[in-house]
């Protein structure tokens, strides 16, 4: 609760992120490695060479797109 209030007032610092995720070749939904902020859920590109978080990912995968890809993969 307090964390949400501080994020609303000051913005998220994105200090707690997932381990870099690289999608499989067959996923087709994403290109490149990315990390996700554990506090606000925002996605950022990740540069393995520099080991740094990059710019925010502009288009996130919607639930409908993910469900369609999941159901197509399980046919």
N, CA, C and O of each residue as an XYZ file, in Angstrom:
300
protein
N       0.824     -1.194      0.000
C       0.000      0.000      0.000
C       0.869      1.259      0.000
O       0.678      2.157     -0.820
N       1.820      1.310      0.924
C       2.711      2.471      1.007
C       3.563      2.583     -0.259
O       3.810      3.683     -0.754
N       4.006      1.444     -0.773
C       4.818      1.437     -1.990
C       4.021      1.982     -3.178
O       4.553      2.739     -3.990
N       2.762      1.600     -3.277
C       1.898      2.090     -4.356
C       1.700      3.598     -4.258
O       1.715      4.296     -5.272
N       1.517      4.094     -3.055
C       1.335      5.528     -2.848
C       2.600      6.297     -3.236
O       2.521      7.332     -3.897
N       3.757      5.793     -2.827
C       5.018      6.452     -3.187
C       5.260      6.423     -4.697
O       5.738      7.404     -5.266
N       4.935      5.308     -5.345
C       5.077      5.228     -6.802
C       4.172      6.238     -7.498
O       4.566      6.838     -8.498
N       2.971      6.427     -6.980
C       2.048      7.388     -7.579
C       2.564      8.816     -7.436
O       2.419      9.628     -8.350
N       3.162      9.118     -6.294
C       3.652     10.476     -6.052
C       5.012     10.753     -6.692
O       5.205     11.795     -7.319
N       5.938      9.833     -6.537
C       7.312     10.062     -6.975
C       7.699      9.291     -8.241
O       8.708      9.610     -8.870
N       6.928      8.306     -8.609
C       7.286      7.458     -9.733
C       8.119      6.283     -9.241
O       8.752      6.358     -8.188
N       8.114      5.223     -9.993
C       8.820      4.001     -9.605
C      10.300      4.124     -9.972
O      10.641      4.665    -11.024
N      11.170      3.622     -9.105
C      12.616      3.683     -9.371
C      13.099      2.482    -10.181
O      14.236      2.479    -10.653
N      12.260      1.466    -10.351
C      12.563      0.265    -11.133
C      13.832     -0.425    -10.641
O      14.626     -0.908    -11.448
N      14.028     -0.475     -9.340
C      15.217     -1.126     -8.784
C      15.062     -2.640     -8.679
O      16.052     -3.366     -8.771
N      13.842     -3.125     -8.490
C      13.615     -4.568     -8.381
C      13.053     -5.083     -9.699
O      11.908     -4.791    -10.045
N      13.852     -5.847    -10.433
C      13.429     -6.358    -11.730
C      13.624     -7.874    -11.791
O      14.333     -8.464    -10.976
N      12.981     -8.473    -12.771
C      13.161     -9.892    -13.015
C      14.538    -10.132    -13.615
O      15.210     -9.191    -14.038
N      14.955    -11.386    -13.652
C      16.151    -11.755    -14.385
C      15.849    -11.515    -15.856
O      14.701    -11.680    -16.268
N      16.840    -11.130    -16.670
C      16.562    -10.892    -18.094
C      15.921    -12.104    -18.771
O      16.372    -13.238    -18.607
N      14.872    -11.842    -19.526
C      14.098    -12.879    -20.197
C      14.332    -12.768    -21.699
O      14.166    -11.696    -22.282
N      14.715    -13.873    -22.319
C      14.860    -13.919    -23.772
C      13.829    -14.897    -24.306
O      13.902    -16.086    -23.998
N      12.866    -14.431    -25.103
C      11.815    -15.313    -25.604
C      12.381    -16.363    -26.554
O      13.419    -16.158    -27.183
N      11.686    -17.475    -26.645
C      12.069    -18.533    -27.577
C      11.860    -18.108    -29.013
O      11.164    -17.133    -29.296
N      12.463    -18.842    -29.900
C      12.364    -18.499    -31.328
C      10.956    -18.636    -31.857
O      10.559    -17.898    -32.758
N      10.200    -19.562    -31.317
C       8.863    -19.808    -31.843
C       7.793    -18.920    -31.242
O       6.647    -18.966    -31.690
N       8.122    -18.117    -30.250
C       7.071    -17.342    -29.589
C       6.440    -16.328    -30.541
O       5.216    -16.206    -30.585
N       7.248    -15.607    -31.297
C       6.715    -14.650    -32.261
C       6.086    -13.416    -31.646
O       5.700    -12.498    -32.370
N       5.974    -13.370    -30.325
C       5.328    -12.238    -29.669
C       6.304    -11.123    -29.346
O       5.926     -9.951    -29.345
N       7.559    -11.472    -29.069
C       8.553    -10.492    -28.652
C       9.846    -10.720    -29.405
O      10.115    -11.805    -29.922
N      10.631     -9.669    -29.450
C      11.965     -9.758    -30.032
C      12.933     -9.114    -29.065
O      12.727     -7.976    -28.643
N      13.980     -9.823    -28.712
C      14.989     -9.258    -27.823
C      14.755     -9.588    -26.360
O      13.682    -10.034    -25.955
N      15.781     -9.356    -25.604
C      15.757     -9.635    -24.169
C      15.144     -8.453    -23.423
O      15.346     -7.297    -23.796
N      14.399     -8.755    -22.375
C      13.758     -7.695    -21.599
C      13.711     -8.082    -20.126
O      13.897     -9.246    -19.774
N      13.460     -7.094    -19.269
C      13.229     -7.301    -17.839
C      11.919     -6.614    -17.479
O      11.451     -5.730    -18.197
N      11.332     -7.029    -16.359
C      10.076     -6.442    -15.900
C      10.274     -5.938    -14.476
O      10.815     -6.652    -13.631
N       9.846     -4.733    -14.214
C       9.910     -4.168    -12.863
C       8.912     -4.916    -11.974
O       7.735     -5.027    -12.317
N       9.376     -5.419    -10.850
C       8.514     -6.170     -9.945
C       7.566     -5.280     -9.153
O       6.587     -5.771     -8.590
N       7.836     -3.996     -9.102
C       6.974     -3.082     -8.350
C       5.835     -2.518     -9.196
O       4.692     -2.461     -8.742
N       6.145     -2.100    -10.426
C       5.105     -1.456    -11.235
C       4.694     -2.259    -12.473
O       3.672     -1.952    -13.085
N       5.467     -3.277    -12.852
C       5.099     -4.116    -13.984
C       5.554     -3.598    -15.340
O       5.239     -4.207    -16.362
N       6.275     -2.504    -15.374
C       6.733     -1.935    -16.635
C       7.860     -2.788    -17.220
O       8.696     -3.308    -16.481
N       7.881     -2.930    -18.540
C       8.873     -3.745    -19.220
C       9.951     -2.869    -19.857
O       9.660     -1.810    -20.413
N      11.197     -3.328    -19.766
C      12.340     -2.601    -20.317
C      13.205     -3.550    -21.125
O      13.372     -4.714    -20.759
N      13.752     -3.054    -22.218
C      14.724     -3.822    -22.962
C      15.966     -4.032    -22.114
O      16.230     -3.261    -21.191
N      16.737     -5.084    -22.426
C      17.941     -5.371    -21.647
C      19.093     -5.621    -22.603
O      18.944     -6.362    -23.575
N      20.245     -5.008    -22.336
C      21.435     -5.164    -23.157
C      22.392     -6.122    -22.444
O      22.956     -5.783    -21.404
N      22.572     -7.323    -23.013
C      23.455     -8.312    -22.392
C      24.920     -7.886    -22.444
O      25.686     -8.194    -21.530
N      25.316     -7.181    -23.507
C      26.725     -6.775    -23.639
C      27.131     -5.786    -22.548
O      28.213     -5.899    -21.971
N      26.268     -4.829    -22.274
C      26.558     -3.824    -21.252
C      25.980     -4.202    -19.887
O      26.303     -3.583    -18.873
N      25.118     -5.232    -19.873
C      24.404     -5.666    -18.660
C      23.668     -4.509    -18.005
O      23.796     -4.261    -16.806
N      22.896     -3.807    -18.823
C      22.136     -2.656    -18.350
C      20.704     -2.695    -18.877
O      20.419     -3.240    -19.943
N      19.817     -2.095    -18.086
C      18.430     -1.932    -18.504
C      18.362     -0.813    -19.522
O      18.995      0.230    -19.354
N      17.592     -1.029    -20.580
C      17.477     -0.036    -21.638
C      16.175      0.743    -21.555
O      15.631      0.974    -20.475
N      15.701      1.132    -22.699
C      14.482      1.926    -22.807
C      13.240      1.076    -22.529
O      13.272     -0.142    -22.701
N      12.154      1.711    -22.102
C      10.905      0.963    -21.891
C      10.423      0.323    -23.193
O      10.579      0.894    -24.273
N       9.847     -0.849    -23.078
C       9.265     -1.531    -24.228
C       7.935     -0.868    -24.510
O       7.095     -0.755    -23.617
N       7.732     -0.428    -25.743
C       6.527      0.337    -26.060
C       5.281     -0.526    -26.172
O       4.233     -0.147    -25.648
N       5.356     -1.647    -26.822
C       4.178     -2.491    -27.015
C       4.300     -3.738    -26.155
O       5.167     -4.581    -26.386
N       3.430     -3.850    -25.165
C       3.441     -5.045    -24.331
C       2.468     -6.061    -24.917
O       1.570     -5.712    -25.683
N       2.656     -7.291    -24.554
C       1.786     -8.356    -25.031
C       0.474     -8.282    -24.271
O       0.459     -8.267    -23.040
N      -0.625     -8.235    -25.007
C      -1.924     -8.212    -24.345
C      -2.325     -9.627    -23.970
O      -1.772    -10.595    -24.494
N      -3.258     -9.743    -23.091
C      -3.719    -11.055    -22.651
C      -4.317    -11.818    -23.820
O      -4.104    -13.025    -23.940
N      -5.062    -11.139    -24.683
C      -5.680    -11.802    -25.823
C      -4.633    -12.373    -26.768
O      -4.785    -13.492    -27.258
N      -3.560    -11.609    -27.031
C      -2.497    -12.064    -27.916
C      -1.775    -13.251    -27.307
O      -1.464    -14.216    -28.006
N      -1.507    -13.190    -26.022
C      -0.819    -14.286    -25.342
C      -1.685    -15.537    -25.327
O      -1.178    -16.638    -25.543
N      -2.977    -15.390    -25.076
C      -3.874    -16.541    -25.069
C      -3.971    -17.170    -26.451
O      -4.015    -18.394    -26.578
N      -4.006    -16.337    -27.489
C      -4.065    -16.859    -28.853
C      -2.809    -17.637    -29.205
O      -2.885    -18.703    -29.815
N      -1.664    -17.113    -28.826
C      -0.397    -17.794    -29.097
C      -0.299    -19.084    -28.307
O       0.195    -20.090    -28.815
N      -0.767    -19.063    -27.063
C      -0.720    -20.251    -26.217
C      -1.611    -21.338    -26.771
O      -1.203    -22.497    -26.842
N      -2.824    -20.982    -27.167
C      -3.751    -21.999    -27.678
C      -3.286    -22.534    -29.027
O      -3.490    -23.712    -29.320
N      -2.666    -21.696    -29.852
C      -2.162    -22.152    -31.148
C      -0.990    -23.108    -30.956
O      -0.838    -24.055    -31.728
N      -0.167    -22.877    -29.947
C       0.992    -23.730    -29.693
C       0.583    -25.084    -29.134
O       1.336    -26.050    -29.262
N      -0.589    -25.177    -28.520
C      -1.023    -26.417    -27.893
C      -1.991    -27.220    -28.759
O      -2.624    -28.151    -28.261
N      -2.119    -26.895    -30.001
C      -3.031    -27.634    -30.886
C      -2.399    -28.903    -31.368
O      -3.018    -29.653    -32.122
